[in-house]
Amino acid sequence: MITTIALDLDNTLLNADKEISSENERVLKQLHHEGKRIVLCTGRPIQGIQKLLKQLELFESGDYAITFNGGLVQHNQSQAILDQTTLNKANIAALYADAQVRNYPLDVIGPDRVYSLTALGKSDYEDFMGAALNFSDITFDELPDDQNFGKAVCSAPADKIKEVRAGLPANLTDMLHIVPSRSELLEFLPKDVNKARGLSQLMAHFDESLENVMAFGDEENDYEMIEQVGVGVAMGNAIPKIKQVAKAETLTNNEDGVAAYLKQYFNLD
């Protein structure tokens, strides 16, 4: 039985205006009121999704979010951490060394802010995220030694992202899980971190498994989640790799694809 609905955000639950449509909101609230868990699964930290959590009213005792692409499982209301896997400054140092040689920007996401390593050039990540997160422009030496970090990102035009990914050295690909979350954003995560892993930790907390999850996604960072859950649903706008492993396909994110499939599956009005 499906007890939990896991949702990627950008180009999945969110439309081109980066909003949850009124129809998606209505259907998800209806299912939540009927007892289904609604879990937002995103690369963003929880501070960056507060507006969406409030819109969907996901602040009950059983409401959690999967953030940092599976690296952090956190209670929405108390923000208590159920599971966490992080990077340290030594991991970032190895990545920074490659970025210096091959000339690409980096932003490092800490527990309360994003650190833009401006010696590499300011990326457009702050413009993309808007006011949802706090940003600090710093040098690598100023990056806190005593902090752990959820992830680092390279935000750049799609052609640059392809170039960066294609040229990554083995020391980084062995140490990190490196995956795009959209064509203009490459994410550097702790090894073995993905959305399926985060969901597995959450479902174990409820004495359930991934077989009890229905998940929606569109991009490569959703791959493990879509492949491993009970019902993996690819958006109509999903990349071919996601459609190949999904058990079902729905309409695009701009056509309320999430609501359309949920209404069909659960026989909703």
N, C-alpha and C positions, 0 to 999 in steps of 0.2 A: 504493500500500500504506500502511496506517495503521501508523506507527511510534511515534506519540506520543499520549498520552491527557491532555488538559488538563481540569482540574476546578475549577470554582468551588467555594467552600466553603459559606457560609451558605445553607441551604435547598436545597442541591444535594448535595454529598458529605456534609455534616453533617445529622443529624436534628434534631428539635425540642429535644433535650437538648444540642445543639452538639457531638455526638460522631460519630466514624466508627463505624458499626455493625460487628459482627464479620463479617458477610457481605461488606460493601463492602471491609473490610480484607483478607479472604481472597482475594477475586477480584483486587484490585489488586496484592497481593503476588505472586500466581501469574503475572499478566501481566508484572510487573516482572522476575521471575526468568526469564521466557521471552524477555526482551530488549526489551520495550516501555518507552519512557520514560513516567514518570508525573509530570506537572507540575501542581503546585498553583498556581492563578491566582486571586489575591485582592487585595482592597484593603488588606489588612493589611501591615505590614512583616514581614521575615523573622523578627524576634525574636518576633512574635506567633503564629507557626505552628510553632515548634520541637517542641512536643508532638506535633503531627500528623505532621511529618516523621519523628520518631522512631518513632511507631506504625507507619508504612508502610515504615520502614527505607530512606529515600531519601537515602542518603549515599554513593552510589557516584560514580565519576569523571564520569559523564555526567548526574548529577542536578542539575537547576536548578529554581528557582521564579520565577514571575512575580508580583511584588508591586506595591503602590501602583497596582493596576488597570492594569498595563502600563508604569508609569513606571520600573520597576527590574527588571532581569533579573540574577539572582544565583545563584552556585554554592552549593548547599546546605551542603556540608562546609566549604569554605574561605571562603565568603561573598565571594569575588572577584566584582567587578561586570563583567558582560558588556556591559550597556547601561543608561544612566540618563538620565532627563529630569526636571528639578526646577523648583520655584518658588523665587523669592527674596523678600526682605522687602518689596520694592516691590509685588510681586504681592499679598502678604498685606495690605499697607497699603490697597490699593484695596478689597479684600474687607472688611476691618475697618471701613472708612468706611461701607460700605453696611449692615453688621451693626449699627453704632451707630445709624444712622438708622431702620432697620426692626426693630430689637430682636430679634436671634436670636443664639444661642450659637455660638462657634467653638472648635474644637480644631485645633492645627497640629502635624503629625507631622514631627519632625526625624529625624536619623540615629540617635539613641540614646534619644529620649524623645518624649512627647506634651506639648505646651504648651497648657494650658487658659487661654484669655484670659478671666479671671474677671470683668473689669469688665462683660462682656456677660451674666454669669450662668453658673453652673456647669452644664454639660450632663450628660446621663446616659451619655456615651460611656465614661467610666472604669468605670462600673458594668457596661456591656455587655462591655468588653474584659477585665474582671477583672484578675488579676495578671500577664497576659501581657506588658504594657508598663509602662514607668516613666512616671508623670505628674508634671508640675510646674505648679502654679497660679501664673500670672504676669500682669503687665500687658503691653500691646502694646509699650511702650517697652523692656521687659525682654527681649523676643524677640531672640535673638542676631542681630546685623547681618551676621556673617561666615558664617552657615550657609545651606545650601540645604535646602529642605523637600520631602518627597515629595508632600504634599497637605494640604489643610485639609478639615475636615468640620463639618457642622451636624447634631447629633444632637438630635432633638426629636420630639414626637408627630407622627403622620402628617399631621394637618390643618395643623400649623405648617410642615412640610416643603413641602407643596403651596403654601402661601401664600408662603413664601420663594422657591421656584423660579419661581412665576408673576410675581413682582414684580422679578426681577433686572434691573438696568439693562444697557444695551447695552455699556458699557465692560467689564463683567465677562463677559458672554456672548461677546464678541469675543476676550477675552484668555484665557479658561479653557475647559476641557471640564468641564461641570457635569452630573452624572448621579447619580441615586439608586442605591444598592446594596441597599437595602431601603426599605420605606415610611417608616421612621423615621430614615433616614440619607441626607443629601445630600452628595456628594463634589465637591470643587473640585480639579481636576487641571490639569497643564500642557496647553496647547492641543494637540490631536491625539493625546494619550495615551489609549490604550485597550488592552484585553487582546489584541486581534488584532495591534496594533503590537508589543507585547512578544513575543508568540509568533513573529511574523515575524523579529524579531532573533535569537531563539533558534534557530529552524529554519535560518536562513541560516548560523549557526555550525556546523551539522551538514551543510551543503550540501543541505538539503532545503527544502520549502516548506509552506505551510499546507495544501496538498492531502494531506499526510501526517499531518494532525492530526484526531483525533476529540475534540470538546469538549462538555462538559455545562454547562448553565447554566439560570438561572431568572429573572433580573432584568435591568433595562435596561442595567446596566453590563456585561452579557455579550453585548449585541446584536452588536457588530462581530465578536466571536470566533465566535459561533454562525453568523452569516451567512457568514463568509469561509473557515472551515475545510472540509476535505474532507467530514467528517461532523459536522454540528452537531446535538446532541441536546437537546431541551427536556425539562425535568422535567415530570411531571404537574401539579405545583403552579406551573409557570412562568406569568408574565404573558402575556396574548394576544400582545403584540408579539414575544416570543421564540418562541412557538409558530408564528407566521406565517412566520418566516424559517428555522426549523429544518428539517432534512431528515428528522428522526425525532423521536418522542416516547416517553418511557418512563414508569415509575411515579413516584410522588412520592418526595421525599427521606425520608419516614418509612416507605416501603415498599421500601427498598433499590433505588431506581430505577437508580442507577449500575450496581450489580452485575447487575441483571436484564438491562439492555441489553447489557452487555459479555459476559455468558454466552451470550446469543443470537447476537451478532455474531461472536464468536470461537469458538463451539461448545465452550464450557467446561462442565464438570460443576458 
